Amino acid sequence: MSSIDEIRDTRIKKIELLKERGVDPYPALSKRELSLKDAIDSFEDLEKKGESKWISGRIMSIRGQGAIIFVTLNDGTAQFQALFKKDILEEEKFNFFNEVVDIGDFIEVEGKFFKTNRGEKTSEVKDWRMLSKSLLPLPEKWHGLQDVEERFRKRYLDILMDSEVKDLFIKKAKFWNTIREYLISKDFLEVETPVIENTTGGAEARPFITHHNALDINVYLRISAGELWQKKLLVAGFPRTFEIGRIFRNEGISNEHLQDYTQLEYYMAYSNYEEGMKMTKELYRLIAEKVFGTTKFSIKGFEVDLGGEWEVYDFSKMIEEKFGINPTTEIYSKTGKKVTEQDLIEVCEKASVEYEKNELNIARVVDNLWKTIRKEIKGPGFLIGVPVSMEPLAKRNLKNPAVVERFQVIIAGSEMGKGFSELNDPIDQRARFIEQQKLRDAGDEEAQMADMEFVEALEYAMPPAFGFGLSERLFSFLVDKPVREAQLFPLMKPRNIE
């Protein structure tokens, strides 16, 4: 039998001992009168009055011997010290505590408040109760969970034993709350749109497919935070909407990509991508200052200042300068010669860009070529000049109809948000959906599905509008951690537990 099994068996015996004494090891009610933070904040007053109060928490440490024991409690709001003295607690209760209590148990104690000779705020215990008996030991305090997979699988212990991990997720909550408060302050309405869809829309990604038993149809988990639904709400007369919700993409895992994650999308009528750039810069700077207290970040070896100047990068010009092809045309080279499939293959191989033969289309190849350029860009900045073929939902640029009015935020070599002037021409939208469907039929599983119900909504007229989206990847970049590290419970393969 392993030592962990021996510990568990010993603690089960302690549960039996509690029950024999008429003590419920898992009572439903607690007598707690103060959180530990409240006890600390109001300590001087409590000490002065000399009143006894019940406090509770998990035992994080037990030290001492003989007739005196110091216990550290943690209730999630703070840590606080409790002092068990045999002459004050009474010998029977004191000895019973020693018999049945372990580090990791939840208990509550009643006592008066005082400071030790070392100035430690303390409760002098005159009574105690078991609240929840632990069967397994906590990780060793100074080393915690060392294996990354074990940390993700037992995130509850990772958070419990490492205050920096706990602070990370408190900060992440503030990240989303800052975004929400910013949009609400600008008269945006928070909405909820379907997670299960007949067709996926609003992004280029491979969806998860499931079966709806009641309707007996195959459906998809959404790949955007309700883009097409929110634009239907613009048709409905809501001028400003946003959603912060979960989306799902059946793609690869990396330090920057997950299959299910949280994303923001908002839509603003009577605006365009130029106005959106101003708003995006304002939002990102607000996040930096309110959540992190600085606009300067070290990310993946780049020093980035969100409070500084934001550059503008032209996608098509950079592709042509680097690879000699013009993605805004039917793909012509600098010499005016039309680029063939073999030319695209040669360009990819020369640039060491991987590609799938069944997905060898202009948009996919150009996007892969762009990624080799992007990873060298520090930012912050806005990428513009993207060809129409790569963004089927954005409005064409009036000055150059070969590109769309779209921008992407570039930070530390990656895309950290995207916005564009929304396409509201139903005839143009129908034509682009048809082109996307041709790509799907040719084997490109990430091309967008043709949603003709959305086209029908556009035929009732949608006002000019700007739309924008960012995901929790932005947060992971600003804390300079892999995105899985910055997610509370990343998906893990199941493990058998007997």
C-alpha positions in Angstrom: 0.0 0.0 0.0 1.4 3.4 -1.0 1.9 6.1 1.6 -0.9 8.2 0.2 -3.3 5.3 0.7 -2.1 4.9 4.3 -2.7 8.6 4.9 -6.2 8.3 3.5 -7.0 5.2 5.5 -5.8 6.9 8.7 -8.0 9.9 8.1 -11.0 7.7 7.4 -10.5 6.2 10.8 -10.5 9.7 12.2 -13.9 10.3 10.6 -15.2 7.2 12.4 -13.7 8.5 15.6 -15.6 11.8 15.1 -18.8 10.0 14.5 -18.3 7.8 17.6 -18.1 11.1 19.6 -21.3 12.3 18.0 -19.6 14.8 15.8 -20.6 15.3 12.2 -17.4 15.5 10.1 -19.3 17.4 7.4 -22.0 19.6 9.0 -24.3 21.7 6.9 -24.1 24.9 9.0 -21.3 27.0 10.2 -21.3 29.4 13.2 -18.9 31.8 11.4 -19.5 35.4 12.3 -16.6 37.0 10.6 -14.5 36.3 7.5 -10.8 36.3 8.2 -10.4 39.5 6.2 -13.1 41.1 8.4 -11.2 39.9 11.5 -8.1 41.5 10.3 -9.8 44.8 9.3 -11.7 45.2 12.5 -9.0 43.6 14.8 -8.3 46.6 17.0 -12.0 47.1 17.8 -12.4 43.3 18.4 -9.4 43.3 20.7 -10.6 46.3 22.6 -14.1 44.9 23.2 -12.7 41.6 24.3 -15.7 39.7 22.6 -15.5 36.1 21.4 -16.3 35.6 17.8 -16.5 32.5 15.5 -14.1 32.4 12.6 -13.4 29.6 10.2 -11.1 28.3 7.4 -8.9 25.6 6.1 -5.9 24.6 8.3 -2.8 25.4 6.4 -0.3 24.7 9.1 -0.1 23.3 12.6 2.9 24.0 14.9 3.6 23.6 18.5 3.6 20.8 21.0 2.6 19.9 24.5 -0.1 22.3 25.9 0.0 24.9 23.2 -0.7 24.7 19.4 -0.7 27.5 16.7 -2.9 26.9 13.7 -3.0 29.0 10.5 -6.4 29.3 8.9 -7.3 30.3 5.3 -10.9 31.0 4.3 -10.1 32.5 0.8 -10.3 36.1 2.0 -7.2 36.0 4.2 -5.0 34.0 6.6 -5.3 34.2 10.3 -3.7 32.6 13.3 -5.5 30.6 16.0 -4.0 29.6 19.4 -5.1 26.4 21.1 -4.1 26.3 24.8 -5.0 23.3 26.9 -5.7 25.3 30.0 -8.2 27.6 28.1 -9.8 25.1 25.7 -10.1 22.4 28.3 -8.1 19.2 28.2 -10.8 17.0 26.6 -11.4 19.3 23.6 -7.7 20.0 23.3 -6.8 16.3 23.1 -9.6 15.6 20.8 -8.3 18.3 18.4 -4.9 16.5 18.4 -6.5 13.2 17.7 -8.7 14.0 14.8 -7.5 17.2 13.1 -5.0 17.4 10.1 -3.6 20.0 7.9 -6.2 20.5 5.1 -9.3 20.2 7.3 -11.8 23.0 7.5 -12.6 24.0 11.1 -14.2 26.9 12.9 -13.0 28.4 16.2 -14.5 30.7 18.8 -12.1 33.0 20.7 -11.0 36.4 21.8 -8.6 38.4 19.8 -5.1 39.5 20.9 -1.6 40.1 19.6 1.3 37.7 20.4 4.6 39.0 21.7 5.7 39.0 18.0 2.7 41.2 17.1 0.8 38.4 15.3 -3.0 39.0 15.2 -4.5 35.9 16.9 -7.7 34.3 18.1 -7.3 32.6 21.5 -9.5 29.5 21.1 -12.1 28.6 23.7 -14.1 26.2 21.4 -13.8 24.6 18.0 -15.8 22.5 15.5 -15.0 20.4 12.5 -16.5 21.7 9.3 -15.0 19.4 6.7 -12.6 16.5 7.2 -9.9 16.1 4.4 -8.9 12.6 3.3 -5.9 13.5 1.2 -2.9 15.6 2.3 -2.2 19.0 0.7 1.0 19.4 -1.4 4.2 20.3 0.4 4.0 24.0 1.1 7.3 25.1 -0.4 7.3 23.0 -3.6 3.6 22.7 -4.4 2.7 20.9 -7.6 5.7 20.8 -9.9 4.3 18.8 -12.9 2.5 21.1 -15.4 -0.2 18.5 -16.3 -0.8 17.8 -12.6 -1.1 21.5 -11.9 -3.8 21.9 -14.6 -5.6 18.7 -13.6 -5.6 19.8 -9.9 -5.9 23.5 -10.4 -7.8 23.8 -7.1 -4.6 22.8 -5.3 -2.5 24.9 -7.6 -4.5 28.0 -6.6 -4.7 27.0 -2.9 -0.9 26.5 -2.6 0.3 29.4 -4.8 -0.9 32.9 -4.2 0.5 34.1 -7.5 -1.8 31.7 -9.4 -4.8 32.9 -7.3 -3.9 36.5 -8.0 -3.6 35.7 -11.8 -7.3 34.7 -11.9 -8.5 37.6 -9.8 -6.7 39.8 -12.3 -8.4 38.0 -15.2 -11.8 38.6 -13.7 -10.9 42.3 -13.5 -9.8 42.2 -17.1 -13.2 41.1 -18.3 -15.0 43.4 -15.9 -13.0 46.4 -17.1 -14.1 45.6 -20.7 -17.7 45.1 -19.6 -17.8 48.4 -17.7 -16.2 50.3 -20.5 -18.8 49.1 -23.1 -21.7 49.7 -20.7 -20.4 53.2 -20.1 -20.7 53.8 -23.8 -24.4 52.6 -23.9 -23.8 49.1 -25.2 -26.4 46.5 -24.4 -25.0 43.1 -23.2 -26.8 40.3 -25.0 -26.7 36.5 -25.2 -26.8 34.7 -28.5 -27.0 30.9 -29.4 -24.1 28.6 -28.7 -25.6 25.8 -30.8 -26.1 26.8 -34.5 -27.3 25.3 -37.7 -24.5 27.0 -39.5 -21.3 28.5 -38.1 -20.6 32.1 -38.9 -18.4 35.1 -38.0 -15.0 33.4 -38.3 -12.9 30.9 -40.3 -12.4 27.9 -38.1 -13.2 24.2 -38.0 -16.3 23.7 -35.8 -17.3 21.0 -33.3 -20.2 19.0 -34.6 -22.8 17.4 -32.4 -26.3 15.9 -32.7 -29.5 17.5 -31.5 -31.7 14.6 -30.5 -35.0 16.5 -30.1 -34.8 18.0 -33.6 -32.8 15.0 -35.0 -30.3 17.3 -36.8 -26.6 17.8 -36.7 -25.6 21.2 -35.3 -22.4 23.1 -34.5 -20.9 24.8 -31.5 -20.4 28.4 -32.3 -17.0 29.7 -33.5 -17.7 33.4 -32.8 -19.4 35.3 -30.0 -22.6 35.7 -32.0 -21.4 37.9 -34.9 -24.2 37.2 -37.3 -26.8 37.2 -34.5 -25.6 40.5 -33.2 -25.8 42.0 -36.7 -29.3 40.8 -36.9 -29.9 42.8 -33.7 -28.6 45.9 -35.6 -31.3 45.1 -38.2 -33.7 44.9 -35.2 -32.9 48.4 -34.1 -30.4 47.9 -31.3 -27.6 50.3 -32.1 -24.9 48.9 -29.8 -24.6 45.4 -28.5 -21.9 43.2 -27.0 -21.4 39.6 -25.8 -18.7 38.1 -23.6 -19.1 34.3 -24.0 -17.6 31.0 -24.7 -16.7 29.9 -28.2 -15.4 26.6 -29.6 -13.0 25.7 -32.3 -12.0 22.1 -33.2 -8.4 23.0 -33.9 -4.9 22.4 -32.5 -3.5 23.2 -29.1 -0.6 25.6 -28.7 0.7 28.3 -26.4 -1.7 30.7 -28.1 -4.6 28.5 -29.1 -7.4 26.6 -27.2 -10.5 24.8 -28.4 -12.9 26.5 -26.0 -12.3 30.0 -24.6 -13.9 33.3 -23.8 -14.3 36.0 -26.4 -15.7 39.5 -26.6 -17.5 40.8 -29.7 -19.3 44.1 -29.9 -21.2 45.9 -32.8 -21.8 49.6 -33.1 -24.1 51.1 -35.7 -23.3 54.3 -37.6 -19.5 53.7 -37.2 -16.7 52.3 -39.3 -13.2 50.7 -38.8 -11.4 54.1 -38.6 -13.5 55.0 -35.6 -13.0 51.5 -34.3 -9.3 51.9 -34.3 -9.6 54.9 -31.9 -11.9 53.0 -29.6 -9.7 49.9 -29.6 -6.6 51.9 -28.7 -8.6 53.6 -25.9 -9.9 50.2 -24.6 -6.5 48.5 -24.6 -4.9 51.4 -22.8 -7.7 51.3 -20.2 -7.2 47.6 -19.7 -3.5 48.1 -19.2 -3.9 50.8 -16.7 -6.8 49.5 -14.6 -5.9 45.8 -14.6 -2.1 46.0 -14.6 -1.2 49.5 -13.5 1.1 50.0 -16.5 1.0 50.3 -20.2 4.5 48.7 -20.6 4.8 44.9 -21.0 7.5 42.3 -21.7 5.9 39.8 -24.0 7.7 36.9 -25.7 10.9 38.8 -25.8 9.3 42.0 -27.1 9.1 45.3 -25.1 5.6 46.7 -25.9 4.1 50.0 -24.8 0.4 50.3 -25.3 0.5 53.9 -24.2 3.0 54.7 -27.0 2.6 55.2 -30.7 0.5 52.6 -32.6 1.9 51.7 -36.0 -0.1 50.9 -39.1 0.9 48.0 -41.3 -0.3 47.3 -44.8 -0.9 43.6 -45.3 -0.8 43.5 -49.2 2.2 45.7 -49.5 4.2 43.6 -47.0 3.3 40.4 -48.7 4.3 41.7 -52.1 7.6 43.2 -50.8 8.5 39.9 -49.0 7.3 37.3 -51.5 6.8 39.0 -54.8 3.1 38.3 -55.2 0.1 40.7 -55.0 -2.7 39.2 -53.0 -5.2 41.9 -53.9 -5.5 40.8 -57.5 -6.1 37.4 -59.0 -2.6 36.8 -57.5 -0.2 38.3 -60.0 3.6 38.5 -59.5 5.5 41.7 -59.7 6.2 41.0 -63.4 2.5 40.9 -64.2 2.5 37.1 -64.7 -0.5 35.3 -63.2 0.6 33.0 -60.3 -0.2 29.3 -60.8 -0.8 26.7 -58.2 2.8 25.5 -58.7 4.0 29.1 -58.1 2.2 29.1 -54.8 3.8 25.8 -53.8 7.2 27.1 -54.6 6.6 30.3 -52.6 5.5 28.3 -49.6 8.5 25.9 -49.8 10.9 28.7 -50.2 9.5 30.5 -47.2 9.3 27.1 -45.3 5.5 27.6 -44.9 3.5 24.4 -44.3 0.3 23.9 -46.3 -2.3 21.3 -46.9 -2.6 20.3 -50.5 -6.4 20.0 -50.3 -6.5 23.5 -48.9 -4.2 25.1 -51.5 -6.2 28.2 -52.2 -5.2 31.8 -52.5 -6.6 33.0 -49.2 -5.2 30.2 -47.1 -1.7 30.4 -48.7 -1.5 34.2 -48.4 -2.6 33.9 -44.7 0.1 31.4 -44.0 2.7 33.6 -45.7 1.6 36.6 -43.7 2.2 34.7 -40.4 5.9 34.4 -41.2 6.0 38.2 -41.4 3.7 38.8 -38.4 5.9 37.0 -35.9 8.6 39.6 -36.3 6.4 42.6 -35.6 6.6 44.1 -32.1 3.6 46.4 -32.2 1.3 47.7 -30.9 -0.2 48.4 -34.3 -3.0 48.0 -36.7 -2.8 45.7 -39.7 -4.9 46.9 -42.7 -5.1 46.3 -46.5 -6.4 42.7 -46.3 -7.8 41.3 -49.6 -11.6 40.8 -50.0 -11.0 37.0 -50.4 -9.8 36.8 -46.8 -12.6 38.6 -45.1 -16.1 37.7 -46.4 -18.0 39.7 -43.8 -16.2 43.1 -44.1 -17.1 46.1 -46.3 -14.9 46.9 -49.3 -12.6 49.9 -49.1 -14.1 52.7 -51.4 -10.6 53.8 -52.5 -9.4 50.3 -53.2 -12.3 47.8 -53.6 -9.8 44.9 -53.7 -9.3 45.2 -50.0 -11.6 45.4 -47.1 -12.0 48.0 -44.3 -10.6 45.7 -41.6 -7.8 46.0 -39.0 -6.2 43.5 -36.7 -4.3 44.5 -33.6 -0.7 43.3 -33.7 1.2 42.8 -30.4 4.4 40.8 -29.9 4.1 39.0 -33.2 0.5 37.9 -32.9 -3.0 39.1 -33.7 -4.7 40.4 -30.6 -8.1 41.5 -31.8 -9.9 42.2 -35.1 -12.4 44.7 -36.2 -14.0 45.9 -39.5 -16.6 48.0 -41.2 -19.4 45.5 -41.4 -20.6 44.4 -44.9 -24.3 45.4 -45.1 -24.8 44.9 -48.8 -26.9 41.7 -49.1 -26.0 41.2 -52.8 -22.3 41.4 -52.1 -22.7 39.3 -49.0 -24.5 36.5 -50.9 -21.8 36.4 -53.6 -19.0 36.2 -51.0 -20.8 33.4 -49.1 -21.1 31.5 -52.4 -17.4 31.9 -53.0 -16.7 30.6 -49.4 -18.9 27.6 -50.0 -16.9 26.8 -53.1 -13.8 26.7 -50.9 -15.6 24.4 -48.5 -16.7 22.1 -51.3 -13.0 22.0 -52.4 -11.9 20.7 -49.0 -11.3 23.9 -46.9 -13.0 23.1 -43.7 -12.3 26.5 -42.2 -14.0 28.5 -45.0 -17.3 30.1 -43.8 -20.6 28.4 -44.3 -23.2 30.2 -46.5 -25.8 31.5 -44.1 -28.6 32.6 -46.3 -30.9 33.4 -43.4 -28.4 36.1 -42.4 -28.4 37.4 -46.0 -32.2 37.6 -45.8 -31.9 39.7 -42.6 -29.6 42.1 -44.5 -32.2 42.5 -47.2 -34.4 44.2 -44.6 -31.4 46.7 -44.3 -28.7 47.0 -41.7 -27.2 50.3 -40.8 -23.5 50.9 -41.5 -21.7 49.5 -38.5 -18.3 48.6 -36.9 -17.7 45.2 -35.2 -14.8 44.1 -33.1 -13.7 41.0 -31.2 -10.9 40.0 -28.8 -10.3 36.8 -26.8 -8.8 35.9 -23.6 -5.5 35.4 -25.5 -5.0 39.1 -25.0 -4.9 38.6 -21.3 -2.5 35.7 -21.5 -0.2 37.9 -23.6 -0.3 40.8 -21.2 0.7 38.4 -18.3 3.2 36.8 -20.7 2.0 33.2 -20.1 0.8 30.4 -22.4 -3.0 30.7 -22.8 -3.6 27.3 -21.0 -1.7 28.7 -18.0 -4.1 31.6 -17.9 -7.2 29.5 -18.1 -8.7 28.1 -14.9 -9.5 24.6 -16.1 -8.0 23.8 -19.5 -9.3 20.6 -21.1 -7.3 17.5 -20.1 -7.5 13.9 -21.3 -9.4 11.8 -18.8 -7.5 9.9 -16.2 -8.8 6.7 -14.5 -9.3 7.1 -10.8 -10.4 4.1 -8.9 
